[in-house]
Amino acid sequence: MNQYFPADNENDPWADTPYTEPGPLPGFVKTVTIIDMVLATLRGIAIPLAIIGLMTIPDDDPLTPTILFEVVGHLGLFTAGLVAGIGILRKSIIGLYAGYANVAITLFTFAIGIWQVTIKADGFVTPPEKMAAILGGGIAILFRFAILVVYIVALMKFKKYLETNNKL
């Protein structure tokens, strides 16, 4: 860590206080942040596809009410994910708050996914089809939940980093 003392000034009460530059981000935090930024970018690519789906889905399709929420979820994850990633990599508290928003929006998209799985499962006639839809949707949600837990751990480590470096 580099330390330097501001110019001595008799009127400056902080003149004798050294400034310490924060150390490097923990590797785990940086890695998870970069992975999240890649996933957020992929969400950005999905936004136009979701909008096309919104415009082309028939009115009588059972998933029609969920599509607008899906578009909003994609847009939110794209925005919050990139803002959080940039903020964390810049060691800014904004990254922490945008990361919290990212977690909240992810939970919102979980609810949408569960809603869509239940609608889709209701459309199947035979029990094996329903079970396959619920099992497939459940596995996808569990996989996303595991990624979310890793992201939350990274946010907790980043918060500790900010506290340690007096940035919180």
N, C-alpha and C positions, 0 to 999 in steps of 0.2 A: 504494500500500500504506500502510495506516495503522500507525503505530508508537506505542506508549506504553510507559512505564516503570512497572513495578509500584511500589507504595509503598515508599519507602526503609525498610529494616529492617536494623539492624546484624547480626542473627542470620541473615538470609536470604542465602545465597551467590549467589542468582540475582537479587538486587535490582537490579543494574546491567545486567542483560541485557534488551534490548528485546524485546518480543513483536511479531511481524509477522504480520498477518493474511494468509492465503493469497490470491493473486490469483484472478481469475475462471477457471473451467474453459475450456480451449480450445474454440472453437466446434465443431470437428470431433468432439471427445469428447462434448460435450453433445448434438449432433445425433444421433450414432450411438446414444447411450444412450437418448434419447427414442424413436427408431425401434425399438430393441430392446424397450423397455418396451411399446410398442404391439403388437409381435409376441408378446411374452410374454402379454399380455392376451388376444390371439386364441387362444393355446395354452390359456389358462384356459377359454375358451369351448368349445374342442375336447375338453376333459377329459370333460364329461358325455356328449358324443356318442361318444367312444371307449369309455366305460363301457357305454353302451347297446349299442354294437357287440359288446363283450365278452360281454354277457349274451344277445344274440340270434343270434350267429353259430352256424351249425350245427357240430356236432362233426366232421363229415366234411369241412369246408372246409379246403383246404390252408393258409390263412392263420391258422387257429385258434391255433397255437403262438406266433405273433408278436404277437397282439393285447394280451396282458398287458404285454409289453415296451413296446408302443406307448403304453399308458396310463401306465406308469411314466415313459417319456420325456416325454410331455406334462406330467405333474405336475412332473417335475424341471426342465424348461425354464421352466415357469410360475413356479415358486418361485425358482429361481436367477436368472432374468431380472429379476424384480421386485426381489429383494433387491440384486442387482448394480446395477440402475438407481437405486434409491433411495440406495444407498451411494455411488455415483459422484457423483450430483447433490449429495449432502451432503458430498462431498470426503473420504470416509472410506475407510480401508484395507480395511474389510469389503467395499466395492464391488469392489475389485480381486480379492480372494479369491473372492467370489461370481461374479465375471466369469470367473475361471479354471474354476470349477465349471461355469458355463454352457457354456464351450468344451468341456469334457470330456463333458458330457451331450449336447451337439450331435453330437460324434463318435460317441457311443453311438447316437443316433438315425439317424446316417448308416448305421451297420452294420445297424440294423433295416430301413432303407429298401432297402439293397442285398439283404438277405435276402428281403424281400417281393417285390422285382422278380424275383429269380431264381426264387422259387416261382411267381409269376404267369407268367413266361415259360415255365416248364416245362409249364404247363397249356395253352399254345397248341399247336396241331397243325402249322400251316403255318409255314414259315420267315419269310414276311413279317410274320405276327402276332408271332412271337417277336422279330424284329428291331425292330418298332415298340414293343413293350413295353420292350425293353432300351434303345432310343434315347430313348424318353420318360422312363423312369426315370433314365437317365444325364444327360439335360438338367436334370431337376429337381434331381438331386444336385449337378451342377456349379453351378447357380444358387445353391443353399444354401451350397455351398463358397465361392463368391465373397462372399456376405454374411458368412460366418464369417471370411474373411480381413480384410474391412473391420473387423469387430468386434475381431479380434485386434490390428490396427493401433491402433484406438482405445484398447484396454487398455494397449498399450505406451506410447502418449502419456499416458495417465492415470498410469501408473507413473512416468514421467519427471516429470510434474506433481507427484506426491507426493514424489518425491526432491528436486525443486527447492524445494519448500516445507517440507522437513524433516518430512514426515508419514510417512515410510517408515522 
